[in-house]
Each structure stands twice: as structure tokens, then as C-alpha cells.
Amino acid sequence: MSTPVIRDAGPADRDDWLRLWQGYLEFYGTDLDDAVTAMTWNRIIDPVSAVFTRLALVDGVVAGFATCILHPRTWAMEPACYLEDLFVDPARRGSGIGRALIDDLIAIGRRDGWTNLYWHTKADNATARKLYDSYDKADGFVRYRLPLGK
């Protein structure tokens, strides 16, 4: 397998991203309205949106993505980056694509002066946690999520 090439997602990547996005939603047992998926894609390709996606290509095929939100902080002047969605094609897992995506974000963050890169995952996601733990230990925070929608 070739070394992954990491780049920004662009309008022409919609079908490849959508294929992986559907796999991501299936992995988490989630079914989103098509309008939410369409809005997510529109945010990804909107150059003024705080949402951006980096794609990992292997031999010219999109094999993974990292979708992030760059945002201001109250405890620092520089922004932080929240890695909201990270997904690698199941057939390509264990080949370094997830690590390549995270390393790419670290390099961008160092270049652009982000204070930190952060993310969360389910406590029982042992495969992902093995990768994540190789970067740093979990910070011990507990997440609360209060639904406010319809």
C-alpha cells in the first residue's frame, strides 16, 4: 500500500466523501436526515465555514477523512481545533491512514498556531483508542450532552 496523500476536500469529492460518510454513520448506528448530510457537505466545501475536511487518498482512492471545526477559545487568543469525525474505510484500517490524518492536523495546527487539537470517542472503541492513546492519554473529562432539539 502507498503512503496516504492528505488534502482538503473539494466539490468534486462529494461522492467519495458520501460513501465514507455513510459508513461512518453505520459504524455509529446513526441515521441522519439527508438534509443534514447535505448541509454538512456544504459546510465542508464552503471556504468561509469553520468546518473543514481533510481526505486521505491511497493509490488515488479516498480511503478516510477527518472533519474538524476550528473555533475561538476563551482561555487563549489562538484557536483550537475540534476533530469531530474521523473515519477510515474498514477495508483499509490498520494501515496508518488514521494516524496520517491526525499527523496532518497536528502539522497544520503547529503551522497555523492552534492551541490544541482535541476529540472524543466512545469509551468502548478499543481500536480507535489504541491509536489515540499513542498520542496522549485521555484527559479525564466527562462529556454531558443535553438535547435541545425537536
N, C-alpha and C positions, 0 to 999 in steps of 0.2 A: 504494500500500500504506500502511496505517495504521502509526503508531508502535507497536511491540510493548508490550503491557502485561505486566509481570512480576509474578508472585505465587507464593506457596507452593503446592505440590501438595497436594491433599486426596483423601480417599477416592473422591469422585465422578470424579476424573481418571484412574482406573486404565486404562480402555480407550484413552484418548488417549495416555497415557504408554506403554502397552504397544505401540501402533502405532509410536511413535518408537523405543522400546527395541529392537524387532525390527529396525528399520532400522539402528540403531547397531551391533547385533551383526553384521548382514550386512556393514556397512561394514568392520568389523574381521575378517571371515571367521571369526567365533566362533559356536559353537553351545553354548548353556548348557542344562543340565537345567531343566525347568520349575520344579522346587523352588527352584532358585537365584533364578530370576526372581521367584517368589512371595515368597521371603524378602527380596529387595531391595525389592520394593514395600512389604512390611510394615514394613521399617526406615524407608522414606521417610515413611510416614504415622504412625509411632509417635512421639508427641510427646516421649518421653524418649530417643529414639535420637540418636546423634551424626550420623547420616546425614540429610540433608535435600535436597530438590529444589526448584528454582525453575523455573517454567514460563514460557515466552514465548507469549503469545497475540496473534495478528494477526487482526483482524476477528472476534474471538470463537473462533478456531480455534487449538488448541495446535500451535505450529509449531517448538518447540525446548525443550530442557531442559538444566539444569545440576545435576548431582548431586554433592554435596560431603560431606566428613566434617570436622567441627570437632573438633580434638583439642588436648590439652595439649602443651606443649613442654618440653624440658629446658634450653633456652638462654634462656628468657624466662618470665615469670609469666603473660603473656597467651596465649590460644590462637592456633593457626594454622588456616587452612582449606585443605584439600586438595580441589581441583576434580578429582574422579575421572572424571566423564563429562560431556562437553559434546556435544550433538548438535542439529543443525538439519535440519529436513525438506529433502531435496535440492532440492525444487521452490522452496524459499524462500531458498536460500543466496545470499550476496552482497547481501542486503537489509538488513543491520545487526542481525539477530537475535542472532548470536553475540556481537557487540560489546555489545548491550543486556544480555545475560545476564551477561557479565563485568563491565560497568559497575555493574550491580545488586549483584553480590557485593562489588565494591570499596566501594560506598556502605554496604552492611551492615557490612562489616569495619571501615570507619572509624568508623561509628556505635557498633559494639559493642567496639571496641578489639582487634581481631585484630592479631597482629604481621605477618602476611603472608597472601597468597593465592598458592597455587602449584599447578602442574600439569605434566604432561609429555605429549608426543605422539611419534609415530614421526618419525624424522629426515627421512623422505621425504614427510611430509604437508605439502607445499608450500602448499596452500590454507590450512590451519589456521595454519601457521607465519607466513604473511603477516600474519594478524590478530594472533597472539601477539607477533610481533616489533614491532608497533606500540605495544605496552605496555612492553616491555623486551627486552633481548637474553637469549638462553639463558644460564644460569649456568655452563655448562661441566661440571656434574656428570655422571657416568656412572652409570646405574642398573644394579644387579645384582638378579637375581630368581631365587632358589633355590626351586624347587618342593619342597614338603614333604608334599603330599597323597598320596592313594592311588595 
